[in-house]
Amino acid sequence: MEMVVHLDSDIFEIVKLGIKDVEARINDEKRRKLSIGDKLIFLKRPNDDERLEATVTDLKYYDSFA
């Protein structure tokens, strides 16, 4: 499966540089479909004019962001 993730330009840049390598999101219905090995396609907002691809290597679930 492939999932598109839109990132603001500042976050996109630190992902691109390899500084940020973990993505945390609310486990809504869409994200519950993710599995290890799936592809994430990050698009740079506001124009979605740059793209990065990553593979899901692990999934962790937490009760809150805290």
C-alpha positions as semicolon CSV with decimal commas, in nm:
position;residue;x (nm);y (nm);z (nm)
1;M;0,000;0,000;0,000
2;E;0,107;0,359;-0,060
3;M;-0,003;0,649;0,155
4;V;0,044;1,017;0,069
5;V;0,143;1,244;0,359
6;H;0,145;1,622;0,313
7;L;0,413;1,804;0,514
8;D;0,468;2,174;0,570
9;S;0,790;2,291;0,407
10;D;0,989;2,324;0,733
11;I;0,908;1,967;0,840
12;F;0,965;1,837;0,487
13;E;1,316;1,983;0,487
14;I;1,422;1,815;0,813
15;V;1,285;1,484;0,684
16;K;1,478;1,537;0,361
17;L;1,799;1,605;0,558
18;G;1,749;1,287;0,763
19;I;1,714;1,479;1,091
20;K;1,356;1,360;1,139
21;D;1,304;0,990;1,073
22;V;0,992;0,916;1,279
23;E;0,643;1,025;1,185
24;A;0,375;1,040;1,456
25;R;0,011;1,064;1,360
26;I;-0,325;1,001;1,520
27;N;-0,426;0,642;1,452
28;D;-0,741;0,727;1,258
29;E;-0,920;0,495;1,018
30;K;-0,689;0,581;0,728
31;R;-0,369;0,512;0,923
32;R;-0,495;0,188;1,075
33;K;-0,452;0,041;0,728
34;L;-0,073;0,094;0,737
35;S;0,151;-0,210;0,765
36;I;0,524;-0,264;0,786
37;G;0,665;-0,253;0,434
38;D;0,411;0,001;0,306
39;K;0,538;0,309;0,123
40;L;0,489;0,664;0,250
41;I;0,502;0,941;-0,007
42;F;0,577;1,278;0,154
43;L;0,473;1,585;-0,045
44;K;0,599;1,934;0,036
45;R;0,327;2,190;0,096
46;P;0,192;2,427;-0,018
47;N;0,232;2,319;-0,381
48;D;0,320;1,949;-0,340
49;D;0,611;2,025;-0,574
50;E;0,871;1,805;-0,400
51;R;0,839;1,442;-0,306
52;L;1,020;1,195;-0,078
53;E;0,950;0,826;-0,037
54;A;1,000;0,611;0,270
55;T;0,912;0,259;0,377
56;V;0,731;0,182;0,703
57;T;0,976;-0,020;0,914
58;D;0,791;-0,020;1,247
59;L;0,457;0,079;1,395
60;K;0,409;0,183;1,756
61;Y;0,084;0,268;1,930
62;Y;0,046;0,502;2,229
63;D;-0,248;0,619;2,436
64;S;-0,154;0,987;2,387
65;F;0,112;1,214;2,240
66;A;0,243;1,282;2,590
